[in-house]
Amino acid sequence: MQKRSRMPRDTNQLAHKVLQIAIGEDVEPAKSDEGKDPAAVALGRKGGLKGGKARWVGVSKAKRKVLAQKAARARWKERID
């Protein structure tokens, strides 16, 4: 999900912010990864790169069908009622 823009809504503040960015004064603070375990971050990324197909390898066809039907019912629940 995309995060909200940090641009102000007020036109005067927006103009000031655009000018600061243009002349290089306004620099976003660097995000720190304090408190995060680098090994856990790497592991999470590794799992994300696998994709869905790799996660479904050990699941039987019947079990996949049951889970897909449950998901479909959950998606359509609001429209059917």
SEFIZA-3560 file (N, C-alpha, C; in Angstrom, 3 decimals):
REM SEFIZA-3560
<numar><xx>0.831</xx><yy>-1.162</yy><zz>0.000</zz><atom>N</atom></numar>
<numar><xx>0.000</xx><yy>0.000</yy><zz>0.000</zz><atom>CA</atom></numar>
<numar><xx>0.885</xx><yy>1.238</yy><zz>0.000</zz><atom>C</atom></numar>
<numar><xx>0.519</xx><yy>2.181</yy><zz>-0.835</zz><atom>N</atom></numar>
<numar><xx>1.326</xx><yy>3.382</yy><zz>-0.944</zz><atom>CA</atom></numar>
<numar><xx>1.034</xx><yy>4.313</yy><zz>0.219</zz><atom>C</atom></numar>
<numar><xx>2.090</xx><yy>4.893</yy><zz>0.767</zz><atom>N</atom></numar>
<numar><xx>1.917</xx><yy>5.818</yy><zz>1.869</zz><atom>CA</atom></numar>
<numar><xx>1.494</xx><yy>7.174</yy><zz>1.336</zz><atom>C</atom></numar>
<numar><xx>0.862</xx><yy>7.955</yy><zz>2.183</zz><atom>N</atom></numar>
<numar><xx>0.424</xx><yy>9.283</yy><zz>1.785</zz><atom>CA</atom></numar>
<numar><xx>1.601</xx><yy>10.188</yy><zz>1.486</zz><atom>C</atom></numar>
<numar><xx>1.360</xx><yy>11.121</yy><zz>0.602</zz><atom>N</atom></numar>
<numar><xx>2.383</xx><yy>12.091</yy><zz>0.268</zz><atom>CA</atom></numar>
<numar><xx>2.602</xx><yy>13.019</yy><zz>1.459</zz><atom>C</atom></numar>
<numar><xx>3.793</xx><yy>13.491</yy><zz>1.600</zz><atom>N</atom></numar>
<numar><xx>4.109</xx><yy>14.410</yy><zz>2.690</zz><atom>CA</atom></numar>
<numar><xx>3.866</xx><yy>15.864</yy><zz>2.275</zz><atom>C</atom></numar>
<numar><xx>3.303</xx><yy>16.073</yy><zz>1.101</zz><atom>N</atom></numar>
<numar><xx>3.047</xx><yy>17.427</yy><zz>0.622</zz><atom>CA</atom></numar>
<numar><xx>1.877</xx><yy>18.042</yy><zz>1.388</zz><atom>C</atom></numar>
<numar><xx>2.030</xx><yy>19.288</yy><zz>1.855</zz><atom>N</atom></numar>
<numar><xx>0.937</xx><yy>19.950</yy><zz>2.570</zz><atom>CA</atom></numar>
<numar><xx>-0.205</xx><yy>20.321</yy><zz>1.629</zz><atom>C</atom></numar>
<numar><xx>-1.402</xx><yy>20.457</yy><zz>2.169</zz><atom>N</atom></numar>
<numar><xx>-2.570</xx><yy>20.800</yy><zz>1.361</zz><atom>CA</atom></numar>
<numar><xx>-2.699</xx><yy>22.300</yy><zz>1.122</zz><atom>C</atom></numar>
<numar><xx>-2.231</xx><yy>23.092</yy><zz>2.054</zz><atom>N</atom></numar>
<numar><xx>-2.310</xx><yy>24.543</yy><zz>1.916</zz><atom>CA</atom></numar>
<numar><xx>-1.422</xx><yy>24.981</yy><zz>0.752</zz><atom>C</atom></numar>
<numar><xx>-1.938</xx><yy>25.855</yy><zz>-0.121</zz><atom>N</atom></numar>
<numar><xx>-1.188</xx><yy>26.235</yy><zz>-1.318</zz><atom>CA</atom></numar>
<numar><xx>0.103</xx><yy>26.975</yy><zz>-0.985</zz><atom>C</atom></numar>
<numar><xx>0.086</xx><yy>27.822</yy><zz>0.034</zz><atom>N</atom></numar>
<numar><xx>1.300</xx><yy>28.544</yy><zz>0.402</zz><atom>CA</atom></numar>
<numar><xx>2.362</xx><yy>27.596</yy><zz>0.958</zz><atom>C</atom></numar>
<numar><xx>1.938</xx><yy>26.680</yy><zz>1.794</zz><atom>N</atom></numar>
<numar><xx>2.878</xx><yy>25.703</yy><zz>2.342</zz><atom>CA</atom></numar>
<numar><xx>3.402</xx><yy>24.789</yy><zz>1.239</zz><atom>C</atom></numar>
<numar><xx>2.525</xx><yy>24.430</yy><zz>0.315</zz><atom>N</atom></numar>
<numar><xx>2.929</xx><yy>23.586</yy><zz>-0.802</zz><atom>CA</atom></numar>
<numar><xx>3.971</xx><yy>24.284</yy><zz>-1.661</zz><atom>C</atom></numar>
<numar><xx>3.739</xx><yy>25.572</yy><zz>-1.948</zz><atom>N</atom></numar>
<numar><xx>4.699</xx><yy>26.331</yy><zz>-2.747</zz><atom>CA</atom></numar>
<numar><xx>6.051</xx><yy>26.395</yy><zz>-2.044</zz><atom>C</atom></numar>
<numar><xx>6.032</xx><yy>26.601</yy><zz>-0.739</zz><atom>N</atom></numar>
<numar><xx>7.265</xx><yy>26.663</yy><zz>0.035</zz><atom>CA</atom></numar>
<numar><xx>7.992</xx><yy>25.317</yy><zz>-0.009</zz><atom>C</atom></numar>
<numar><xx>7.247</xx><yy>24.234</yy><zz>0.134</zz><atom>N</atom></numar>
<numar><xx>7.837</xx><yy>22.893</yy><zz>0.116</zz><atom>CA</atom></numar>
<numar><xx>8.445</xx><yy>22.593</yy><zz>-1.260</zz><atom>C</atom></numar>
<numar><xx>7.732</xx><yy>22.954</yy><zz>-2.332</zz><atom>N</atom></numar>
<numar><xx>8.235</xx><yy>22.713</yy><zz>-3.687</zz><atom>CA</atom></numar>
<numar><xx>9.532</xx><yy>23.495</yy><zz>-3.907</zz><atom>C</atom></numar>
<numar><xx>9.576</xx><yy>24.726</yy><zz>-3.432</zz><atom>N</atom></numar>
<numar><xx>10.777</xx><yy>25.547</yy><zz>-3.563</zz><atom>CA</atom></numar>
<numar><xx>11.939</xx><yy>24.931</yy><zz>-2.794</zz><atom>C</atom></numar>
<numar><xx>11.676</xx><yy>24.454</yy><zz>-1.572</zz><atom>N</atom></numar>
<numar><xx>12.728</xx><yy>23.811</yy><zz>-0.785</zz><atom>CA</atom></numar>
<numar><xx>13.278</xx><yy>22.584</yy><zz>-1.493</zz><atom>C</atom></numar>
<numar><xx>12.393</xx><yy>21.798</yy><zz>-2.089</zz><atom>N</atom></numar>
<numar><xx>12.828</xx><yy>20.604</yy><zz>-2.807</zz><atom>CA</atom></numar>
<numar><xx>13.649</xx><yy>21.005</yy><zz>-4.021</zz><atom>C</atom></numar>
<numar><xx>13.212</xx><yy>22.051</yy><zz>-4.729</zz><atom>N</atom></numar>
<numar><xx>13.897</xx><yy>22.484</yy><zz>-5.945</zz><atom>CA</atom></numar>
<numar><xx>15.319</xx><yy>22.959</yy><zz>-5.665</zz><atom>C</atom></numar>
<numar><xx>15.513</xx><yy>23.638</yy><zz>-4.550</zz><atom>N</atom></numar>
<numar><xx>16.856</xx><yy>24.148</yy><zz>-4.258</zz><atom>CA</atom></numar>
<numar><xx>17.676</xx><yy>23.183</yy><zz>-3.410</zz><atom>C</atom></numar>
<numar><xx>17.072</xx><yy>22.059</yy><zz>-3.035</zz><atom>N</atom></numar>
<numar><xx>17.815</xx><yy>21.018</yy><zz>-2.333</zz><atom>CA</atom></numar>
<numar><xx>17.882</xx><yy>21.170</yy><zz>-0.835</zz><atom>C</atom></numar>
<numar><xx>17.096</xx><yy>22.049</yy><zz>-0.255</zz><atom>N</atom></numar>
<numar><xx>17.115</xx><yy>22.216</yy><zz>1.203</zz><atom>CA</atom></numar>
<numar><xx>16.320</xx><yy>21.137</yy><zz>1.918</zz><atom>C</atom></numar>
<numar><xx>15.201</xx><yy>20.773</yy><zz>1.358</zz><atom>N</atom></numar>
<numar><xx>14.312</xx><yy>19.827</yy><zz>2.020</zz><atom>CA</atom></numar>
<numar><xx>14.737</xx><yy>18.412</yy><zz>1.688</zz><atom>C</atom></numar>
<numar><xx>15.312</xx><yy>17.737</yy><zz>2.653</zz><atom>N</atom></numar>
<numar><xx>15.750</xx><yy>16.366</yy><zz>2.457</zz><atom>CA</atom></numar>
<numar><xx>14.992</xx><yy>15.502</yy><zz>3.453</zz><atom>C</atom></numar>
<numar><xx>14.360</xx><yy>14.444</yy><zz>2.938</zz><atom>N</atom></numar>
<numar><xx>13.631</xx><yy>13.532</yy><zz>3.816</zz><atom>CA</atom></numar>
<numar><xx>14.622</xx><yy>12.835</yy><zz>4.743</zz><atom>C</atom></numar>
<numar><xx>14.281</xx><yy>12.692</yy><zz>6.010</zz><atom>N</atom></numar>
<numar><xx>15.180</xx><yy>11.987</yy><zz>6.919</zz><atom>CA</atom></numar>
<numar><xx>15.303</xx><yy>10.522</yy><zz>6.519</zz><atom>C</atom></numar>
<numar><xx>16.487</xx><yy>9.986</yy><zz>6.654</zz><atom>N</atom></numar>
<numar><xx>16.726</xx><yy>8.584</yy><zz>6.306</zz><atom>CA</atom></numar>
<numar><xx>16.001</xx><yy>7.688</yy><zz>7.293</zz><atom>C</atom></numar>
<numar><xx>15.358</xx><yy>6.670</yy><zz>6.779</zz><atom>N</atom></numar>
<numar><xx>14.648</xx><yy>5.738</yy><zz>7.647</zz><atom>CA</atom></numar>
<numar><xx>15.662</xx><yy>4.796</yy><zz>8.275</zz><atom>C</atom></numar>
<numar><xx>15.536</xx><yy>4.624</yy><zz>9.566</zz><atom>N</atom></numar>
<numar><xx>16.466</xx><yy>3.729</yy><zz>10.256</zz><atom>CA</atom></numar>
<numar><xx>15.778</xx><yy>2.398</yy><zz>10.513</zz><atom>C</atom></numar>
<numar><xx>16.545</xx><yy>1.351</yy><zz>10.483</zz><atom>N</atom></numar>
<numar><xx>16.031</xx><yy>0.020</yy><zz>10.740</zz><atom>CA</atom></numar>
<numar><xx>16.347</xx><yy>-0.409</yy><zz>12.163</zz><atom>C</atom></numar>
<numar><xx>16.352</xx><yy>0.558</yy><zz>13.074</zz><atom>N</atom></numar>
<numar><xx>16.658</xx><yy>0.242</yy><zz>14.456</zz><atom>CA</atom></numar>
<numar><xx>15.585</xx><yy>-0.681</yy><zz>15.025</zz><atom>C</atom></numar>
<numar><xx>16.020</xx><yy>-1.655</yy><zz>15.769</zz><atom>N</atom></numar>
<numar><xx>15.091</xx><yy>-2.564</yy><zz>16.400</zz><atom>CA</atom></numar>
<numar><xx>14.722</xx><yy>-3.749</yy><zz>15.530</zz><atom>C</atom></numar>
<numar><xx>15.165</xx><yy>-3.767</yy><zz>14.279</zz><atom>N</atom></numar>
<numar><xx>14.871</xx><yy>-4.889</yy><zz>13.396</zz><atom>CA</atom></numar>
<numar><xx>16.080</xx><yy>-5.812</yy><zz>13.330</zz><atom>C</atom></numar>
<numar><xx>15.809</xx><yy>-7.069</yy><zz>13.422</zz><atom>N</atom></numar>
<numar><xx>16.858</xx><yy>-8.069</yy><zz>13.336</zz><atom>CA</atom></numar>
<numar><xx>17.191</xx><yy>-8.287</yy><zz>11.860</zz><atom>C</atom></numar>
<numar><xx>18.419</xx><yy>-8.030</yy><zz>11.431</zz><atom>N</atom></numar>
<numar><xx>18.771</xx><yy>-8.190</yy><zz>10.015</zz><atom>CA</atom></numar>
<numar><xx>18.511</xx><yy>-9.597</yy><zz>9.485</zz><atom>C</atom></numar>
<numar><xx>18.685</xx><yy>-10.598</yy><zz>10.333</zz><atom>N</atom></numar>
<numar><xx>18.436</xx><yy>-11.975</yy><zz>9.900</zz><atom>CA</atom></numar>
<numar><xx>16.945</xx><yy>-12.187</yy><zz>9.622</zz><atom>C</atom></numar>
<numar><xx>16.103</xx><yy>-11.611</yy><zz>10.477</zz><atom>N</atom></numar>
<numar><xx>14.654</xx><yy>-11.745</yy><zz>10.285</zz><atom>CA</atom></numar>
<numar><xx>14.201</xx><yy>-10.988</yy><zz>9.045</zz><atom>C</atom></numar>
<numar><xx>14.787</xx><yy>-9.835</yy><zz>8.801</zz><atom>N</atom></numar>
<numar><xx>14.448</xx><yy>-9.049</yy><zz>7.606</zz><atom>CA</atom></numar>
<numar><xx>14.815</xx><yy>-9.832</yy><zz>6.352</zz><atom>C</atom></numar>
<numar><xx>15.999</xx><yy>-10.430</yy><zz>6.352</zz><atom>N</atom></numar>
<numar><xx>16.441</xx><yy>-11.225</yy><zz>5.202</zz><atom>CA</atom></numar>
<numar><xx>15.540</xx><yy>-12.442</yy><zz>5.011</zz><atom>C</atom></numar>
<numar><xx>15.156</xx><yy>-13.076</yy><zz>6.099</zz><atom>N</atom></numar>
<numar><xx>14.287</xx><yy>-14.246</yy><zz>6.015</zz><atom>CA</atom></numar>
<numar><xx>12.917</xx><yy>-13.865</yy><zz>5.458</zz><atom>C</atom></numar>
<numar><xx>12.384</xx><yy>-12.737</yy><zz>5.901</zz><atom>N</atom></numar>
<numar><xx>11.088</xx><yy>-12.284</yy><zz>5.411</zz><atom>CA</atom></numar>
<numar><xx>11.133</xx><yy>-11.982</yy><zz>3.936</zz><atom>C</atom></numar>
<numar><xx>12.200</xx><yy>-11.369</yy><zz>3.503</zz><atom>N</atom></numar>
<numar><xx>12.354</xx><yy>-11.059</yy><zz>2.082</zz><atom>CA</atom></numar>
<numar><xx>12.480</xx><yy>-12.340</yy><zz>1.274</zz><atom>C</atom></numar>
<numar><xx>13.211</xx><yy>-13.294</yy><zz>1.815</zz><atom>N</atom></numar>
<numar><xx>13.404</xx><yy>-14.570</yy><zz>1.125</zz><atom>CA</atom></numar>
<numar><xx>12.061</xx><yy>-15.277</yy><zz>0.931</zz><atom>C</atom></numar>
<numar><xx>11.225</xx><yy>-15.249</yy><zz>1.957</zz><atom>N</atom></numar>
<numar><xx>9.899</xx><yy>-15.861</yy><zz>1.854</zz><atom>CA</atom></numar>
<numar><xx>9.018</xx><yy>-15.134</yy><zz>0.855</zz><atom>C</atom></numar>
<numar><xx>9.138</xx><yy>-13.814</yy><zz>0.794</zz><atom>N</atom></numar>
<numar><xx>8.338</xx><yy>-13.037</yy><zz>-0.137</zz><atom>CA</atom></numar>
<numar><xx>8.724</xx><yy>-13.286</yy><zz>-1.580</zz><atom>C</atom></numar>
<numar><xx>9.975</xx><yy>-13.636</yy><zz>-1.820</zz><atom>N</atom></numar>
<numar><xx>10.430</xx><yy>-13.879</yy><zz>-3.176</zz><atom>CA</atom></numar>
<numar><xx>9.995</xx><yy>-15.239</yy><zz>-3.704</zz><atom>C</atom></numar>
<numar><xx>9.654</xx><yy>-16.148</yy><zz>-2.809</zz><atom>N</atom></numar>
<numar><xx>9.255</xx><yy>-17.492</yy><zz>-3.237</zz><atom>CA</atom></numar>
<numar><xx>7.992</xx><yy>-17.467</yy><zz>-4.083</zz><atom>C</atom></numar>
<numar><xx>7.015</xx><yy>-16.717</yy><zz>-3.651</zz><atom>N</atom></numar>
<numar><xx>5.765</xx><yy>-16.655</yy><zz>-4.384</zz><atom>CA</atom></numar>
<numar><xx>4.763</xx><yy>-17.684</yy><zz>-3.901</zz><atom>C</atom></numar>
<numar><xx>3.540</xx><yy>-17.552</yy><zz>-4.408</zz><atom>N</atom></numar>
<numar><xx>2.452</xx><yy>-18.403</yy><zz>-3.960</zz><atom>CA</atom></numar>
<numar><xx>2.568</xx><yy>-19.850</yy><zz>-4.392</zz><atom>C</atom></numar>
<numar><xx>3.057</xx><yy>-20.092</yy><zz>-5.586</zz><atom>N</atom></numar>
<numar><xx>3.143</xx><yy>-21.472</yy><zz>-6.090</zz><atom>CA</atom></numar>
<numar><xx>4.011</xx><yy>-22.340</yy><zz>-5.191</zz><atom>C</atom></numar>
<numar><xx>5.118</xx><yy>-21.795</yy><zz>-4.716</zz><atom>N</atom></numar>
<numar><xx>6.022</xx><yy>-22.565</yy><zz>-3.858</zz><atom>CA</atom></numar>
<numar><xx>5.354</xx><yy>-22.895</yy><zz>-2.525</zz><atom>C</atom></numar>
<numar><xx>4.454</xx><yy>-22.053</yy><zz>-2.068</zz><atom>N</atom></numar>
<numar><xx>3.785</xx><yy>-22.305</yy><zz>-0.788</zz><atom>CA</atom></numar>
<numar><xx>2.701</xx><yy>-23.375</yy><zz>-0.911</zz><atom>C</atom></numar>
<numar><xx>2.163</xx><yy>-23.549</yy><zz>-2.099</zz><atom>N</atom></numar>
<numar><xx>1.085</xx><yy>-24.509</yy><zz>-2.301</zz><atom>CA</atom></numar>
<numar><xx>1.590</xx><yy>-25.896</yy><zz>-2.688</zz><atom>C</atom></numar>
<numar><xx>2.899</xx><yy>-26.127</yy><zz>-2.734</zz><atom>N</atom></numar>
<numar><xx>3.451</xx><yy>-27.407</yy><zz>-3.174</zz><atom>CA</atom></numar>
<numar><xx>2.956</xx><yy>-28.570</yy><zz>-2.318</zz><atom>C</atom></numar>
<numar><xx>2.902</xx><yy>-28.420</yy><zz>-1.016</zz><atom>N</atom></numar>
<numar><xx>2.527</xx><yy>-29.524</yy><zz>-0.135</zz><atom>CA</atom></numar>
<numar><xx>1.042</xx><yy>-29.657</yy><zz>0.106</zz><atom>C</atom></numar>
<numar><xx>0.201</xx><yy>-28.826</yy><zz>-0.525</zz><atom>N</atom></numar>
<numar><xx>-1.233</xx><yy>-28.845</yy><zz>-0.276</zz><atom>CA</atom></numar>
<numar><xx>-1.929</xx><yy>-29.661</yy><zz>-1.365</zz><atom>C</atom></numar>
<numar><xx>-2.806</xx><yy>-30.552</yy><zz>-0.959</zz><atom>N</atom></numar>
<numar><xx>-3.492</xx><yy>-31.406</yy><zz>-1.930</zz><atom>CA</atom></numar>
<numar><xx>-4.502</xx><yy>-30.605</yy><zz>-2.751</zz><atom>C</atom></numar>
<numar><xx>-4.906</xx><yy>-31.171</yy><zz>-3.879</zz><atom>N</atom></numar>
<numar><xx>-5.853</xx><yy>-30.503</yy><zz>-4.775</zz><atom>CA</atom></numar>
<numar><xx>-7.201</xx><yy>-30.292</yy><zz>-4.083</zz><atom>C</atom></numar>
<numar><xx>-7.639</xx><yy>-31.277</yy><zz>-3.307</zz><atom>N</atom></numar>
<numar><xx>-8.917</xx><yy>-31.171</yy><zz>-2.600</zz><atom>CA</atom></numar>
<numar><xx>-8.869</xx><yy>-30.046</yy><zz>-1.553</zz><atom>C</atom></numar>
<numar><xx>-7.764</xx><yy>-29.963</yy><zz>-0.832</zz><atom>N</atom></numar>
<numar><xx>-7.616</xx><yy>-28.931</yy><zz>0.191</zz><atom>CA</atom></numar>
<numar><xx>-7.582</xx><yy>-27.536</yy><zz>-0.449</zz><atom>C</atom></numar>
<numar><xx>-6.891</xx><yy>-27.424</yy><zz>-1.608</zz><atom>N</atom></numar>
<numar><xx>-6.853</xx><yy>-26.146</yy><zz>-2.333</zz><atom>CA</atom></numar>
<numar><xx>-8.255</xx><yy>-25.732</yy><zz>-2.761</zz><atom>C</atom></numar>
<numar><xx>-9.039</xx><yy>-26.710</yy><zz>-3.213</zz><atom>N</atom></numar>
<numar><xx>-10.405</xx><yy>-26.418</yy><zz>-3.660</zz><atom>CA</atom></numar>
<numar><xx>-11.249</xx><yy>-25.894</yy><zz>-2.501</zz><atom>C</atom></numar>
<numar><xx>-11.137</xx><yy>-26.544</yy><zz>-1.341</zz><atom>N</atom></numar>
<numar><xx>-11.896</xx><yy>-26.124</yy><zz>-0.160</zz><atom>CA</atom></numar>
<numar><xx>-11.504</xx><yy>-24.701</yy><zz>0.230</zz><atom>C</atom></numar>
<numar><xx>-10.217</xx><yy>-24.422</yy><zz>0.247</zz><atom>N</atom></numar>
<numar><xx>-9.752</xx><yy>-23.090</yy><zz>0.629</zz><atom>CA</atom></numar>
<numar><xx>-10.178</xx><yy>-22.035</yy><zz>-0.388</zz><atom>C</atom></numar>
<numar><xx>-10.152</xx><yy>-22.376</yy><zz>-1.675</zz><atom>N</atom></numar>
<numar><xx>-10.571</xx><yy>-21.437</yy><zz>-2.717</zz><atom>CA</atom></numar>
<numar><xx>-12.056</xx><yy>-21.127</yy><zz>-2.604</zz><atom>C</atom></numar>
<numar><xx>-12.866</xx><yy>-22.152</yy><zz>-2.313</zz><atom>N</atom></numar>
<numar><xx>-14.308</xx><yy>-21.932</yy><zz>-2.150</zz><atom>CA</atom></numar>
<numar><xx>-14.593</xx><yy>-21.053</yy><zz>-0.939</zz><atom>C</atom></numar>
<numar><xx>-13.853</xx><yy>-21.273</yy><zz>0.126</zz><atom>N</atom></numar>
<numar><xx>-14.023</xx><yy>-20.451</yy><zz>1.334</zz><atom>CA</atom></numar>
<numar><xx>-13.664</xx><yy>-18.994</yy><zz>1.044</zz><atom>C</atom></numar>
<numar><xx>-12.582</xx><yy>-18.793</yy><zz>0.310</zz><atom>N</atom></numar>
<numar><xx>-12.158</xx><yy>-17.436</yy><zz>-0.039</zz><atom>CA</atom></numar>
<numar><xx>-13.192</xx><yy>-16.758</yy><zz>-0.938</zz><atom>C</atom></numar>
<numar><xx>-13.747</xx><yy>-17.516</yy><zz>-1.891</zz><atom>N</atom></numar>
<numar><xx>-14.748</xx><yy>-16.958</yy><zz>-2.794</zz><atom>CA</atom></numar>
<numar><xx>-16.004</xx><yy>-16.557</yy><zz>-2.018</zz><atom>C</atom></numar>
<numar><xx>-16.418</xx><yy>-17.407</yy><zz>-1.085</zz><atom>N</atom></numar>
<numar><xx>-17.588</xx><yy>-17.063</yy><zz>-0.259</zz><atom>CA</atom></numar>
<numar><xx>-17.331</xx><yy>-15.799</yy><zz>0.541</zz><atom>C</atom></numar>
<numar><xx>-16.136</xx><yy>-15.658</yy><zz>1.092</zz><atom>N</atom></numar>
<numar><xx>-15.798</xx><yy>-14.470</yy><zz>1.879</zz><atom>CA</atom></numar>
<numar><xx>-15.806</xx><yy>-13.215</yy><zz>1.002</zz><atom>C</atom></numar>
<numar><xx>-15.303</xx><yy>-13.342</yy><zz>-0.233</zz><atom>N</atom></numar>
<numar><xx>-15.282</xx><yy>-12.178</yy><zz>-1.138</zz><atom>CA</atom></numar>
<numar><xx>-16.681</xx><yy>-11.765</yy><zz>-1.561</zz><atom>C</atom></numar>
<numar><xx>-17.541</xx><yy>-12.714</yy><zz>-1.793</zz><atom>N</atom></numar>
<numar><xx>-18.877</xx><yy>-12.419</yy><zz>-2.310</zz><atom>CA</atom></numar>
<numar><xx>-19.929</xx><yy>-12.270</yy><zz>-1.224</zz><atom>C</atom></numar>
<numar><xx>-19.547</xx><yy>-12.425</yy><zz>0.030</zz><atom>N</atom></numar>
<numar><xx>-20.500</xx><yy>-12.383</yy><zz>1.137</zz><atom>CA</atom></numar>
<numar><xx>-21.332</xx><yy>-11.104</yy><zz>1.149</zz><atom>C</atom></numar>
<numar><xx>-20.693</xx><yy>-9.957</yy><zz>1.000</zz><atom>N</atom></numar>
<numar><xx>-21.380</xx><yy>-8.675</yy><zz>1.046</zz><atom>CA</atom></numar>
<numar><xx>-22.338</xx><yy>-8.495</yy><zz>-0.122</zz><atom>C</atom></numar>
<numar><xx>-21.988</xx><yy>-9.013</yy><zz>-1.287</zz><atom>N</atom></numar>
<numar><xx>-22.813</xx><yy>-8.811</yy><zz>-2.478</zz><atom>CA</atom></numar>
<numar><xx>-24.039</xx><yy>-9.715</yy><zz>-2.483</zz><atom>C</atom></numar>
<numar><xx>-23.915</xx><yy>-10.886</yy><zz>-1.895</zz><atom>N</atom></numar>
<numar><xx>-25.019</xx><yy>-11.838</yy><zz>-1.903</zz><atom>CA</atom></numar>
<numar><xx>-26.085</xx><yy>-11.436</yy><zz>-0.891</zz><atom>C</atom></numar>
<numar><xx>-25.688</xx><yy>-10.960</yy><zz>0.261</zz><atom>N</atom></numar>
<numar><xx>-26.639</xx><yy>-10.609</yy><zz>1.327</zz><atom>CA</atom></numar>
<numar><xx>-27.520</xx><yy>-9.466</yy><zz>0.980</zz><atom>C</atom></numar>
//
